[in-house]
Amino acid sequence: MSGIKTVPLSKAEMRRDALARRASIPADVRQAFAERLAIEGVAIARRAMVRTVSVFWPIGDEADPRLLLQALDYHEFVTALPVTVGRGHPLLFRRWRWGQPMVDGQMRIPEPSSRLPEVQPDLLFVPLAVFDRRGFRIGYGAGHYDLTLERLRASRSVPAIGIAYGCQEAARVPEEAHDQPLDLIITERDVIDCSLAWA
């Protein structure tokens, strides 16, 4: 034993390192994952027997769920996108189908027009920066999804499915009392059932 202790990385450092790895993923891997995601995501929504599904509009080099959005719409799910209300507030969700109007939201992310109806999702596909196999995630620091899932799950079971590349996995994400765990995580390699980590 050397006696040297490894200092755990902070969430910010874990996020920075994972996003740097994600940025190096080649275009062909990204496209293949987008196609796989459409198939896996529809299958998951069908097994969950849900009606209204929220996806997200990708930013930067996030895994791209837009083919999944189209596939869910094709298979007659009610598709929705999140709308940012403000820091410290849960997201709200508006019904959105491919080709409907969008506007720049508070975070400069495209969101459904305010003319489109608000809906309550039965299942959410969630972006992230870092994840572990227990279902804990590090997002981008605003806490929107934790607040949102806490609100939605207060009255019913609402599955949350993370979407990420395998290079974003950490051995363990430091969790806090308010963190809302994911049920599954889809990567380009596999579908991770987070409940198995608790068995």
N, C-alpha and C positions, 0 to 999 in steps of 0.2 A: 504493500500500500504506500503510495507516495505522500498521502496526507493532504493532497491538494483537493479542495472541494470545487465542484462545478457550480457556478452561480446560475440558477435558473433564468432563462430569458424572460423578459417582461412580455406582456401581450403585444405591445407595440413592436418589439423586436421580432417576435414570432410572426406577426403580420408582415413586417417588412421582408423577412427572409422568404416566407411562403410566396408573397407576391412577386419577388424577384425570380423565384423558380418558375412560377406560372408564366411569367412574361417570356420565358425561353422556349415554350412549347411550340413546335412547328405547326404550320398551317394545316398539313394533312391530318395530323392527330386531332386538331381542333374540329375539322370538318367531320371526321369519323365519329367523334364523340357527340357532336350535335345530332347526327343521324341515329346513333345508338340511344341517345337521350329521348328522342321522340318515341322510340319503340318501348323502352323501359318505363318511361313516364306514363304513357297511356295504359300499359299493363298494370302499373301500380294503382292508378286511379280506378281502373275497373275492379281490381281486387278489393279496394277499399269501399266500393259501392257508394261513391259520392256523386254529387251533382255539380257543385260549383267549385272550380279549381283556380287558384291564383298562381300565376307564374311571375316572372319579373323580366324587365327589359335589361339586357346586358349592358354593362359599361366597361370601357377599356378592353382588357384581355380576359374578362370573365368567360367561363364556359357559356356557350350561347344556347339558350332554350327557345329560340324563336321557332325552330321547326317543331318543337314540342307544343308550343302555343297553337300552331296551325293544325297539328295532328289531333289535339284535344278538341278543337273546334270542329274538325272533320268528323270526329266520332261523337259529336253532339253533346259534349260537356259544355256547361256554362263557363266561359273563360273570363278571368278578371286579371287586372293589373293593379299593383299598389299605388297609392297616392300619398305623398308626404305632406302631413299637416304642419309639422314643425318639430323642432328638437324637443325631446321630452314627452312627445305625444305618440300614441299608437298610430299605425298606418290605417287608412281606410282603403276600401277596394271598390273599383268601378268595373262594371261589365264592359268587356272590350273584345271585339272580334277583329280579325285581321282586316286591315284597310280602313278601319274607323279613325276619326280624327284624334290627334294627340297634341299635347302642348308640352313645353318645357316646364318641369316641376321645380320645386325649390332647390333641389340638388342638381339642377340642369340635366335631369334624367327624363326622357320622354314619358309622359303619363296620359291616361285617358282624359279627354275633354270633360269639363265639369257638367256638360249637358248630358253625359251618359249616366245611367242609374247606378246608385251605390248598391253593392251586394255584400253578403257575408260568406266567405269561403268555407267550404267543408274540408279542404286540404290545401296546403301551401307548399309550393316549391320555393326554396330559400337560397339566396346567394350567400357566400361566405369567403373569408380569407384563409382561415385555418380550421381544421376539425380534428377530433379524435374519435376512436371507435365507440366511445360511450355516448356519442351524440352531442357532445359539447362543441361549440363553435366560437370562433372569434370573427366578428364582422368588421365593419369599417369604423366603429367607435361611437355611433350615434345611439345604438341600443333600440332602434325601431322595432326589429323583429321580436326581441325579448318582450317588450311592452305589448306588442300586438298579440303574440301567442298567449301571454298571461291573461289578457282580456278575453280572447276567444275561448281559451280553455277553462275559464272560470265557470262556464255553464255547460260545456259539452266537450267531448273528445275531438280534437282537431289535429290530425297527423301533419307533421312538418318534415319535408323531404329536402335534404341538402343536396346541392349540385356543386361539384368541385372536381378538380383533377387530383389524381393520386399523390402528386408532389406537394399538395397542400396539407397532407396528413401530418399530425404531430403525435408523439407517443402519449402525451397527456396535455390537455388544455386546462389551464387553471380556471376553475369554475367559481362563480359567486352565487349568493342565495337567489338572486333574481334571474339567473340564466335559465332559459327554457330549452331543454334538450331536443335534438332531432330524433325522429323515429327511424329513418333510413337515410343513407347517403349514397347517391349515384356518382360513381367515377367512371373514367374511361376503361377501367379494369374490371370493376365488379359493383354489385349492389351490397352495401354494408347494412346489416340488420343490427341496429344499435342495442336492441334488447338483449342480444347474446352476451354483451359485455357485462350485463347485470345478472346473468343466470348463475 
